[in-house]
């Protein structure tokens, strides 16, 4: 029988009123109430049997639902990165992807998804921008709201994060973002306001401070969030971001994560009894937590739900009542894969297509060169806490081979080496010494070296063993079967004492002192220590890595091995020779885990290693060269005028290769438009000075800043080509618009090409004569247009009243400045062939 759909927010809340929530709070004593306000574990809240409350489970997102732990055996459907989702400019698609995540969350017993990230691309150097949507607050807010709607329609809470001005990674735990009131309201708070309007159930407070106050204590949690905007959900902290008892307790912070330890607990009970924190503040926090529990079904009578668009039956991906975390591996049904594949093609941005070279005609191809390390091992997601484990990944090489099967020969050459990070052992080169199964053996040992626990794992990168209680050491043991003669590079990673043995011979024995408090580094990216060892192909060697578990040092441990490889010159020469022998060359270049990851900003926008040299050499050898850029955010493309076609694929998720092949061979149109400006440099800095990061640029970020710069960027915000052409014919606006009323903009355009296509019509505003600080131009609205060859289409874009308003720092309110506004319509921040004037 079909699984029950989710009750809507209105349906759930109609069954439990605020008065009833208040009565539940009254049943609890102070200790019980305070206990609910800190997590029970890293990922769970406390249960309270006296009122029938079960624990709620949280999980990282936004590209997939990992669940409560880091276990590669619990796989997840893996979506394109948020930058890719924003590049679609398609809210319906974002909503459907949110619904897919809700189904995944329910499969894994997750109640609260810690996404979306609504911070902005203030500077392209931001290391975590792949997890954010855009440089523009309007686009970020609209795509984020659609994602929230899809998740919450499935009975799972979305979490708008990180509130607020958490737009870079350098000193992110402690920096103080300094920005003026108008910029804060018009730019950085704006996407969160849209999320609240969309009914988001949770908001996450950031690590950083704003204007002198850390966010878990900030008055911004009260005003505008809970007061002016009317947010009635839970403010959850970023993990470890609550650092005080009384100050955070008095503020609008509701839930301190993770648990069980935090500055609250007994200390908060004492602060209430001492009169430092009003008990009414505690009651409000608990009431909000219970309201969230009602919404996600954590109070009696509210089963986990089902999105009506996802009809499932138990045993086909839907959770059984009481099913434990993890469940079976992700079922990845055909409909889900099709949606993820469509999301890839819809997000790819074609920024250059001379000739035009694309789409490629398979019938005219006999041999295709696919070049680059990212071609065979695509980077499908960014590094950090949002990472998940896909059940399978389609690389660009696999996707192209599948599309050309029986039609053309496809050969691959890496061309360059882009990373020095060691490769963890895996199913392809290692086996468990005890069982012989592909993978590794992980053991937890006590202080005397006795085994406490052992398990078979699929990778040598172990971020979370099954249990670490009373363990003193983590051991990873494997039989490595070399596939090449020569000197292999072996490595171990972890904080504390590390040791590596090969067939009983000690190769490493070192002490690694922890030098950071950033949880992304401590728990996910411990440092490596390396050794070299000569090995013979086919002759197994037993590797044993051990690391001591020190307090505060996390448990992440890695055993890695890499074979000998050609030097860079030889790799480059081989790639050029392949390109010269083929009809077309597809070069995939991109960023690495070192250059784009949570916990650190980028020092440069340049592609790592010799990738620029590779592109130029291949293009010189084969004039029909297509370059695919596999990165989460902007990189410099110094060769962009030297190749006929350039595609930006972002981090495209698990169906990367199929979606890319659809675009290359014209099965689908490249649907993406740039959600952020691509330039050869950064206008805004990400490094604080004496702990302060000054947002000196005010509201002028991204394209707004480049409009005032002396030289243009490489590719403007909104830019993107399709496989057809468009003519913008007319724009109509009313001569006058009343303050507080939307502005309808009617645009007519025609498909002048030979195939059907989709255009994203973008509307910008300018205020030539103004007494108010404003950007030179700002995005005010957008809408998609679809038309067949030769067809015209007319659409109306309703510009919200807010787009014509500004934040008054004198009145601390939104105000409208009477006068003339120029309305511009077109296909990017500068390609705006139509204009009209309206008067407010």
C-alpha positions in Angstrom: 0.0 0.0 0.0 1.3 3.5 -0.7 3.3 5.1 2.2 1.4 8.0 3.9 2.2 11.4 2.6 3.5 14.1 5.0 1.1 16.2 6.8 1.5 19.8 5.8 2.8 22.4 8.3 -0.7 23.8 8.6 -2.2 20.3 9.2 0.3 19.4 11.8 0.0 22.7 13.7 -3.7 22.6 13.6 -3.5 19.5 15.7 -1.3 21.1 18.4 -1.9 24.7 19.3 0.5 27.1 21.0 -1.7 26.7 24.1 -1.2 22.9 24.1 2.6 23.4 23.6 2.5 25.7 26.6 0.8 23.0 28.7 3.5 20.5 27.7 6.2 23.0 28.8 4.4 23.4 32.2 4.7 19.6 32.8 8.5 19.9 32.8 10.7 21.1 35.7 13.6 23.4 35.0 16.2 20.6 34.7 14.0 18.7 32.2 13.5 21.9 30.1 17.2 22.8 30.1 18.2 19.2 29.2 16.2 19.5 26.0 18.2 22.5 24.9 21.5 20.6 24.3 21.9 17.7 22.0 21.9 14.2 23.4 24.6 13.2 21.0 26.5 14.7 18.1 23.4 14.4 15.8 20.4 13.7 18.1 18.3 15.8 20.5 17.0 14.5 23.8 13.8 12.5 24.2 11.4 13.4 27.0 9.1 10.5 27.9 7.0 12.6 30.3 5.4 14.4 27.3 5.9 11.6 24.7 8.7 13.4 22.9 11.1 11.2 21.0 14.6 12.3 19.9 15.0 14.2 16.7 17.8 13.3 14.3 19.8 15.9 12.4 22.0 15.4 9.3 24.3 17.3 7.1 23.2 18.3 3.6 22.8 19.9 1.1 23.9 17.6 -1.7 22.7 14.5 0.1 21.5 13.1 3.4 24.5 11.5 5.1 22.7 10.5 8.3 24.1 10.3 11.8 27.6 9.2 11.0 30.4 9.0 8.5 30.1 5.5 7.1 30.8 4.7 3.5 28.5 1.7 3.7 25.5 3.9 4.2 25.3 5.5 0.8 23.3 8.6 -0.3 21.9 9.9 -3.5 24.2 12.8 -4.4 22.8 16.0 -6.0 24.7 18.7 -7.9 26.3 21.3 -5.7 24.2 24.4 -4.6 26.1 26.5 -7.1 24.9 24.1 -9.8 21.3 24.2 -8.5 21.4 28.0 -8.5 22.8 28.0 -12.1 19.6 26.4 -13.2 17.6 29.5 -12.2 14.8 26.9 -12.0 12.8 27.0 -8.8 10.6 24.0 -9.7 13.7 21.8 -10.2 15.1 23.0 -6.9 11.8 22.1 -5.2 11.9 18.6 -6.8 15.5 18.1 -5.6 14.4 19.1 -2.1 11.6 16.6 -2.2 14.2 13.9 -3.2 16.2 14.8 -0.2 13.2 14.6 2.0 12.6 11.0 0.8 16.3 10.2 1.5 16.0 11.8 5.0 13.1 9.6 5.8 14.9 6.5 4.5 17.7 7.3 7.0 15.4 8.3 9.9 16.5 11.9 9.7 14.1 14.7 10.9 16.2 17.9 10.4 18.3 18.5 7.3 21.1 21.0 8.0 20.6 22.9 4.7 20.3 25.2 2.7 23.3 27.4 3.0 22.1 31.0 2.3 25.4 32.8 2.7 26.6 34.7 -0.4 29.6 34.6 -2.7 31.0 37.8 -1.4 34.4 37.0 -2.7 35.3 34.2 -5.2 38.1 33.2 -2.9 35.6 31.8 -0.4 36.5 28.2 0.0 33.0 26.9 0.7 31.1 28.7 -2.0 30.2 25.4 -3.7 27.8 25.0 -0.7 26.2 28.4 -1.2 24.0 29.5 -4.1 25.0 32.8 -5.6 26.5 36.2 -5.2 23.0 37.8 -5.5 20.6 37.9 -2.6 17.4 37.7 -4.8 18.6 34.5 -6.7 19.9 33.0 -3.4 16.6 33.6 -1.6 14.3 32.3 -4.4 16.3 29.1 -5.0 16.8 28.5 -1.3 13.0 29.0 -0.6 12.2 26.5 -3.3 14.6 24.0 -1.9 13.1 24.5 1.6 9.6 24.0 0.2 10.6 20.7 -1.4 12.2 19.4 1.8 9.5 20.4 4.2 6.7 19.2 2.0 8.1 15.8 2.8 7.8 16.2 6.5 11.5 17.0 7.1 12.8 20.3 8.5 15.1 22.4 6.4 17.7 24.6 8.2 18.6 28.0 6.8 22.3 28.6 7.6 24.6 30.2 8.6 22.9 33.2 10.1 24.6 35.6 9.2 27.6 37.0 7.3 29.4 33.7 7.4 30.7 34.2 3.9 34.3 33.1 4.1 36.4 30.4 5.9 39.5 32.2 7.1 39.2 32.5 11.0 35.6 31.6 10.5 35.2 30.4 14.1 36.2 33.8 15.6 36.1 36.5 12.9 33.9 39.6 13.5 32.2 40.7 10.3 31.8 44.5 10.3 29.2 45.9 8.0 26.8 48.8 7.9 23.1 48.4 8.7 21.9 49.0 5.1 24.2 46.4 3.6 23.3 43.9 6.3 19.6 44.3 5.6 19.6 44.6 1.8 22.2 42.0 1.1 23.1 39.5 3.7 19.9 39.2 5.7 17.7 39.3 2.6 17.9 35.5 1.7 17.1 34.6 5.3 14.1 36.8 5.3 12.8 35.0 2.2 13.5 31.7 3.9 11.4 32.7 6.9 8.6 33.9 4.5 8.8 30.5 2.9 8.1 28.9 6.3 11.5 27.4 7.2 11.4 25.4 10.4 15.0 25.9 11.6 17.7 28.5 11.3 21.4 27.9 12.2 23.4 30.6 14.0 26.9 31.0 12.6 30.3 30.7 14.3 31.4 34.2 13.5 30.4 37.5 15.1 28.7 40.5 13.5 29.5 44.0 14.6 31.1 42.9 17.8 28.8 40.1 19.0 29.2 36.4 18.3 26.1 35.1 16.6 24.9 32.7 19.3 24.5 35.7 21.5 23.5 38.2 18.8 20.4 40.5 19.1 19.9 39.7 15.4 18.4 36.4 16.6 15.6 38.4 18.1 15.3 41.3 15.8 14.6 40.9 13.0 14.5 37.1 13.0 11.9 36.3 15.7 10.3 39.6 16.0 9.9 41.6 12.8 10.0 38.5 10.6 7.9 36.3 12.9 10.1 33.2 12.7 8.5 30.6 15.0 11.0 27.8 14.5 14.2 26.7 16.3 17.5 28.5 16.2 20.1 25.7 16.3 23.8 26.5 16.7 26.5 25.6 14.3 28.3 22.7 15.9 30.2 24.1 18.9 29.2 27.7 18.2 27.5 28.3 21.7 30.3 29.5 23.8 28.6 31.1 26.8 25.9 30.3 29.3 24.0 33.4 30.4 24.6 35.6 27.3 23.5 32.8 24.8 20.8 31.8 27.2 19.3 35.3 27.2 19.6 35.6 23.5 17.4 34.0 20.8 19.6 30.9 20.6 17.4 27.8 21.2 19.4 24.6 20.8 23.1 24.1 21.5 24.7 21.3 19.3 26.4 19.0 19.5 25.8 17.1 22.8 26.0 15.9 25.4 28.4 18.6 26.6 27.8 22.3 26.0 28.1 25.6 28.1 24.4 25.1 29.0 23.2 22.0 31.0 23.7 22.4 34.7 25.3 25.8 34.2 22.2 27.2 32.5 20.0 25.8 35.3 22.2 27.6 37.8 22.1 30.8 35.7 18.2 30.7 35.7 18.1 30.2 39.5 20.6 33.0 40.0 18.3 35.4 37.9 20.9 35.7 35.1 18.6 34.1 32.5 14.8 34.4 32.8 13.0 31.1 33.0 10.5 32.5 30.4 13.4 32.6 27.9 14.0 28.9 28.6 10.3 28.2 28.2 10.2 30.0 24.8 13.2 27.9 23.6 11.5 24.6 24.7 8.2 25.7 23.1 10.0 26.2 19.8 11.7 22.9 20.1 8.3 21.2 20.7 6.8 23.0 17.7 9.6 21.6 15.5 8.9 18.2 17.0 5.2 18.5 16.0 6.2 19.5 12.5 8.6 16.5 11.9 6.4 14.0 13.7 8.5 13.6 16.9 5.5 13.9 19.2 2.7 11.2 19.4 0.4 10.6 16.5 2.6 12.2 13.8 4.2 9.5 11.6 7.1 10.3 9.3 5.6 11.5 6.0 5.7 11.1 2.3 5.9 13.7 -0.4 3.0 13.1 -2.7 5.4 13.3 -5.7 7.3 10.4 -4.2 4.9 7.4 -4.0 6.8 4.6 -2.3 6.0 1.4 -0.6 7.9 -0.1 2.3 10.8 -2.1 1.1 11.3 0.3 -1.9 13.1 3.1 -0.2 10.5 4.3 2.3 11.3 3.9 6.0 9.5 1.4 8.2 8.3 2.8 11.5 11.1 2.4 13.9 13.7 1.6 11.2 17.2 2.3 12.5 19.5 4.9 11.1 21.3 3.9 7.9 18.8 1.4 6.4 19.8 -0.2 3.2 22.1 1.5 0.7 20.4 4.2 -1.4 18.0 2.4 -3.8 18.7 5.0 -6.5 15.6 4.3 -8.4 15.4 5.1 -12.2 13.2 8.1 -11.6 15.7 9.5 -9.1 18.6 9.0 -11.4 16.7 10.6 -14.2 16.0 13.7 -12.1 19.7 14.0 -11.0 20.8 13.5 -14.6 18.4 16.3 -15.8 19.7 18.5 -13.0 23.2 18.1 -14.3 22.3 19.3 -17.9 20.1 22.0 -16.5 23.0 23.4 -14.5 25.8 23.3 -17.0 26.7 26.8 -18.3 27.9 27.1 -21.8 30.1 30.3 -21.7 31.7 30.0 -25.1 30.7 28.2 -28.3 32.5 29.4 -31.4 31.7 27.9 -34.8 29.5 26.7 -33.1 31.4 23.5 -32.2 28.7 22.2 -29.8 26.6 20.2 -29.9 28.8 17.4 -31.3 27.3 15.1 -33.9 28.1 11.5 -32.9 27.7 10.4 -36.5 30.7 12.5 -37.5 33.0 11.1 -34.9 35.3 8.1 -35.2 37.7 8.7 -32.2 37.4 11.0 -29.3 40.1 12.0 -26.8 38.9 12.6 -23.2 41.7 14.2 -21.3 42.3 15.3 -17.7 42.4 13.6 -14.3 38.9 14.9 -13.5 37.6 13.1 -16.6 38.1 9.7 -15.1 37.7 10.7 -11.5 35.3 13.6 -11.5 35.0 15.8 -8.4 31.2 15.5 -7.8 31.1 17.4 -4.4 33.1 19.8 -2.3 35.1 19.0 0.8 33.9 19.3 4.3 30.9 18.5 6.5 28.5 18.4 3.6 30.2 15.3 2.1 28.2 12.1 1.5 29.0 8.7 0.1 27.3 7.9 -3.3 26.5 4.4 -4.2 27.9 5.0 -7.7 29.4 7.8 -9.8 29.3 8.3 -13.5 32.5 10.0 -14.6 32.6 12.2 -17.7 34.7 9.5 -19.3 32.1 6.8 -18.6 29.3 9.1 -19.7 30.9 9.9 -23.0 31.8 6.2 -23.6 28.2 5.2 -22.9 26.8 7.8 -25.3 29.2 6.8 -28.1 29.0 3.1 -27.5 29.1 1.4 -30.9 29.6 4.7 -32.6 33.1 6.0 -31.8 36.3 5.0 -30.0 36.9 6.9 -26.8 40.4 7.1 -25.3 41.7 8.8 -22.1 44.9 10.4 -20.9 45.3 12.2 -17.6 47.6 14.8 -19.0 48.6 16.3 -15.6 48.7 15.5 -11.9 46.6 18.0 -10.0 46.9 16.9 -6.4 49.4 15.6 -3.9 46.8 14.2 -1.6 47.3 10.5 -1.0 44.6 8.1 -2.3 42.9 6.1 0.5 42.9 2.3 0.0 39.7 1.0 -1.6 37.9 -1.9 -3.1 40.1 -2.0 -6.2 43.5 -2.5 -4.6 43.0 -3.8 -1.0 41.4 -6.6 0.8 40.6 -7.5 4.4 43.3 -9.8 5.8 40.8 -11.7 7.9 38.0 -12.3 5.4 39.7 -11.7 2.1 36.9 -9.3 1.1 37.8 -6.2 -0.9 38.4 -3.4 1.5 40.2 -3.0 4.9 40.0 -4.3 8.5 39.4 -1.7 11.2 40.0 -2.5 14.8 39.7 -0.5 18.0 42.2 -1.3 20.7 42.3 -0.5 24.4 45.3 0.9 26.3 46.9 -2.5 26.5 46.5 -3.2 22.8 43.6 -5.7 23.2 40.8 -5.6 20.6 37.6 -3.9 21.7 35.8 -3.9 18.3 36.6 -5.0 14.7 34.7 -4.4 11.4 35.1 -4.7 7.7 35.2 -1.3 5.9 35.2 -0.3 2.2 37.8 2.4 2.3 41.0 3.3 4.1 39.6 6.7 5.1 37.8 6.1 8.4 36.1 9.1 9.8 34.0 7.4 12.4 34.5 3.8 13.5 31.4 2.0 14.9 32.3 2.9 18.5 35.2 4.7 20.3 34.1 4.3 23.9 37.2 3.3 26.0 39.3 2.8 22.8 42.8 4.1 22.9 43.9 3.3 19.3 42.4 2.9 15.8 44.0 0.3 13.6 43.5 0.0 9.8 44.9 -3.2 8.4 44.9 -4.3 4.7 46.5 -6.5 2.1 47.6 -4.1 -0.7 47.9 -5.8 -4.1 50.1 -3.5 -6.3 49.3 -3.3 -10.0 52.6 -1.8 -11.0 56.3 -2.4 -10.2 58.2 0.5 -8.6 58.4 2.8 -5.6 54.9 3.3 -4.1 53.9 6.3 -2.0 52.3 5.2 1.2 50.7 7.5 3.8 48.8 7.6 7.1 46.7 10.5 8.5 45.5 11.4 12.0 46.3 13.5 15.0 48.4 12.2 17.9 50.8 9.3 17.5 50.7 7.5 14.1 52.6 4.4 13.0 52.8 2.6 9.7 54.1 -0.9 9.1 54.6 -3.0 5.9 54.9 -6.7 6.4 56.1 -5.9 10.0 58.6 -3.4 9.0 58.1 0.1 10.6 58.0 2.8 8.0 56.6 5.7 10.1 56.5 6.3 13.8 55.6 10.0 14.5 53.8 12.3 16.8 51.4 14.9 15.2 50.3 17.7 17.4 46.9 19.2 16.7 47.3 22.8 15.7 43.7 23.9 14.9 40.3 24.0 16.6 38.3 24.1 13.3 36.1 21.0 13.4 36.2 20.5 9.6 40.0 20.0 9.9 40.1 18.2 13.2 37.4 15.6 12.3 37.7 15.4 8.5 41.1 16.4 7.3 43.9 15.4 9.6 47.5 15.8 8.3 49.3 13.0 6.4 52.6 11.5 7.0 54.2 9.7 4.1 56.7 6.9 3.3 58.0 5.3 0.1 58.3 1.6 -0.5 59.4 -0.5 -3.5 56.7 -3.0 -4.5 56.3 -5.7 -7.1 53.1 -6.0 -9.2 50.9 -8.8 -8.0 52.8 -9.4 -4.8 50.7 -8.5 -1.8 52.0 -6.6 1.2 50.2 -6.3 4.5 49.9 -2.7 5.7 49.0 -1.8 9.3 48.3 1.8 10.3 47.7 2.8 13.9 46.9 6.1 15.5 46.4 7.0 19.2 43.1 8.5 20.1 43.8 11.7 22.1 41.1 13.9 23.8 40.0 16.6 21.3 41.8 15.0 18.4 38.9 13.4 16.7 38.9 9.8 15.4 39.6 10.3 11.7 42.3 7.9 10.4 43.5 7.2 6.9 45.6 4.5 5.2 46.6 5.4 1.7 48.7 4.2 -1.2 49.6 5.6 -4.6 51.5 3.8 -7.4 54.5 5.2 -9.3 53.4 7.5 -12.0 54.7 9.2 -15.1 56.3 12.5 -14.6 54.3 15.6 -15.6 56.2 16.2 -18.9 55.5 12.6 -20.1 51.8 12.8 -19.1 51.4 16.1 -21.0 53.2 14.7 -24.1 50.9 11.6 -24.1 47.8 13.7 -23.8 48.8 16.0 -26.7 49.6 13.0 -28.9 46.2 11.5 -28.2 44.4 14.8 -28.9 46.2 15.1 -32.2 45.1 11.6 -33.3 41.4 12.2 -32.5 38.5 14.0 -34.2 37.7 16.0 -31.1 39.3 16.5 -27.7 37.3 16.9 -24.5 39.5 18.3 -21.7 38.2 18.2 -18.1 40.0 20.5 -15.7 39.0 21.6 -12.2 39.8 22.3 -8.6 41.0 19.8 -6.0 40.2 19.0 -2.3 43.1 21.3 -1.4 41.8 24.3 -3.3 38.0 24.2 -2.6 36.9 22.9 0.8 35.2 23.9 4.0 37.7 25.2 6.6 39.9 27.3 4.3 39.6 30.0 1.7 41.4 29.9 -1.6 44.8 31.7 -2.0 44.4 31.9 -5.7 41.7 31.5 -8.4 44.2 29.7 -10.7 43.6 26.1 -11.6 46.0 23.8 -9.7 49.1 22.4 -11.2 49.7 22.6 -15.0 46.1 22.4 -16.2 46.3 25.7 -18.0 49.3 24.5 -19.9 47.5 21.3 -20.7 44.5 23.1 -22.2 46.7 25.3 -24.4 48.8 22.3 -25.6 45.7 20.2 -26.5 44.0 23.1 -28.2 47.1 23.7 -30.3 47.1 20.0 -31.3 43.4 19.8 -32.1 41.4 22.9 -33.0 38.1 21.1 -32.1 38.7 21.2 -28.3 35.9 21.4 -25.7 37.0 22.4 -22.2 34.8 21.4 -19.2 35.5 23.2 -15.9 34.8 21.0 -12.9 34.8 23.4 -10.0 32.4 24.6 -7.4 33.2 28.3 -7.9 35.0 30.6 -10.3 38.5 29.9 -11.5 40.7 31.9 -13.9 40.6 30.7 -17.5 43.5 32.5 -19.2 43.0 30.3 -22.4 39.3 31.0 -22.8 39.7 32.8 -26.1 42.0 30.1 -27.5 39.4 27.2 -27.4 36.1 27.1 -29.3 33.9 25.8 -26.5 33.9 26.1 -22.7 31.4 24.5 -20.4 31.1 25.0 -16.6 29.9 21.8 -14.9 30.3 22.8 -11.2 30.3 19.8 -8.8 27.6 17.9 -10.7 26.7 15.0 -8.4 26.6 11.3 -9.0 25.1 11.5 -12.6 27.8 13.8 -13.7 28.9 11.9 -16.8 25.5 11.1 -18.2 24.3 14.7 -17.8 27.4 16.1 -19.4 27.2 13.7 -22.3 23.6 14.8 -22.9 24.8 18.3 -23.3 27.9 17.5 -25.4 25.8 15.5 -28.0 22.7 17.7 -28.0 20.3 15.4 -26.2 19.8 18.2 -23.8 20.5 21.9 -23.9 23.0 23.5 -21.5 20.4 25.1 -19.3 22.6 26.9 -16.8 23.2 30.7 -16.4 25.9 32.0 -14.1 24.8 32.5 -10.5 28.0 34.3 -9.8 30.5 36.4 -11.8 33.6 34.7 -13.2 36.6 37.0 -13.2 40.4 36.8 -13.2 40.6 38.3 -9.7 38.8 39.0 -6.5 37.4 42.4 -5.4 36.7 41.5 -1.8 39.2 40.1 0.7 38.5 37.1 2.9 41.3 37.5 5.5 40.4 39.3 8.7 42.7 42.0 10.1 43.2 41.7 13.9 40.1 39.4 13.9 37.9 41.9 12.0 36.7 41.3 8.4 35.4 44.6 7.1 32.8 44.5 4.4 34.0 47.8 3.0 32.4 47.2 -0.4 29.0 47.7 1.2 26.2 46.4 -1.1 28.4 46.2 -4.1 29.4 42.5 -4.3 29.7 40.4 -7.4 28.4 41.9 -10.6 27.5 45.1 -8.7 31.1 45.7 -7.9 32.3 44.8 -11.4 29.9 47.3 -12.9 32.0 49.9 -11.1 35.4 48.4 -12.0 37.7 49.7 -14.8 37.9 46.4 -16.6 35.1 43.8 -17.1 35.2 40.3 -15.7 35.6 37.2 -17.9 31.9 36.2 -17.7 29.1 38.3 -16.2 26.5 37.1 -13.7 23.5 35.7 -15.6 25.6 34.8 -18.7 25.0 31.4 -20.4 24.5 30.3 -24.0 22.1 27.7 -25.3 21.9 25.8 -28.6 19.5 28.3 -30.2 19.4 32.1 -30.5 17.0 34.7 -29.1 15.8 38.1 -30.2 14.4 40.4 -27.4 11.6 42.3 -29.1 9.8 44.5 -26.6 9.4 45.4 -23.0 6.4 47.2 -21.4 6.0 48.6 -17.9 3.3 50.8 -16.4 4.2 54.5 -16.4 3.7 54.7 -12.6 3.8 52.2 -9.8 2.5 52.8 -6.3 4.8 52.3 -3.3 4.3 48.9 -1.8 2.9 47.4 -5.0 4.6 44.9 -7.4 5.8 46.1 -10.7 4.6 44.0 -13.7 7.2 43.8 -16.5 6.0 42.4 -19.8 8.7 41.1 -22.1 8.3 39.6 -25.6 11.1 37.6 -27.2 11.5 35.2 -30.2 13.5 32.0 -30.7 15.4 32.8 -33.9 17.3 29.5 -34.0 16.7 26.1 -35.5 15.9 24.1 -32.3 13.7 24.5 -29.3 15.3 26.2 -26.3 14.9 27.8 -22.9 15.9 31.3 -22.1 16.1 32.9 -18.6 14.7 36.4 -18.9 16.4 38.7 -16.3 15.1 42.0 -15.1 17.4 44.6 -13.6 16.7 48.0 -12.1 18.7 51.2 -12.1 18.1 54.5 -10.3 19.9 57.2 -12.3 19.1 60.1 -9.9 19.0 59.1 -6.3 19.9 60.5 -2.9 20.2 56.9 -1.5 23.2 54.6 -1.5 22.4 52.0 -4.1 24.2 49.6 -6.5 24.6 50.8 -10.0 22.3 48.0 -11.1 20.6 45.1 -9.3 18.6 42.0 -10.2 14.9 42.6 -9.5 13.3 39.5 -11.0 13.6 36.7 -13.6 11.5 34.1 -15.4 12.0 31.2 -17.8 10.8 31.4 -21.5 10.4 28.2 -23.6 9.8 28.4 -27.4 10.3 26.3 -30.5 12.1 27.4 -33.6 10.7 30.7 -34.9 8.2 31.0 -32.1 7.7 34.1 -30.0 6.7 34.1 -26.4 5.5 36.9 -24.1 5.8 36.6 -20.3 5.2 38.9 -17.3 7.8 39.1 -14.6 6.3 40.5 -11.4 8.9 42.6 -9.6 8.3 42.6 -5.9 7.8 46.0 -4.1 10.9 45.3 -2.1 13.1 45.6 -5.2 12.2 49.3 -5.5 12.8 50.0 -1.8 15.9 50.7 0.3 16.7 50.3 4.0 16.7 53.6 5.8 19.3 53.7 8.5 17.7 56.9 9.8 14.2 55.3 10.3 15.5 51.7 10.6 12.8 50.6 8.2 12.1 49.9 4.5 11.3 53.0 2.5 10.6 53.9 -1.1 12.3 56.9 -2.7 9.9 58.5 -5.2 11.1 59.0 -8.7 12.1 57.3 -12.0 13.5 53.8 -12.2 15.0 52.3 -15.3 13.9 48.8 -16.1 16.3 46.7 -18.1 15.5 43.2 -19.6 17.9 40.7 -21.1 20.1 37.7 -20.6 22.8 38.8 -18.2 23.8 41.7 -15.9 25.2 43.6 -19.0 23.4 42.0 -22.0 20.2 44.0 -21.6 18.9 45.1 -25.0 15.5 46.3 -23.7 14.8 49.2 -21.4 11.8 51.2 -20.1 11.1 53.7 -17.4 8.6 53.7 -14.6 8.0 56.3 -11.9 7.5 55.3 -8.2 
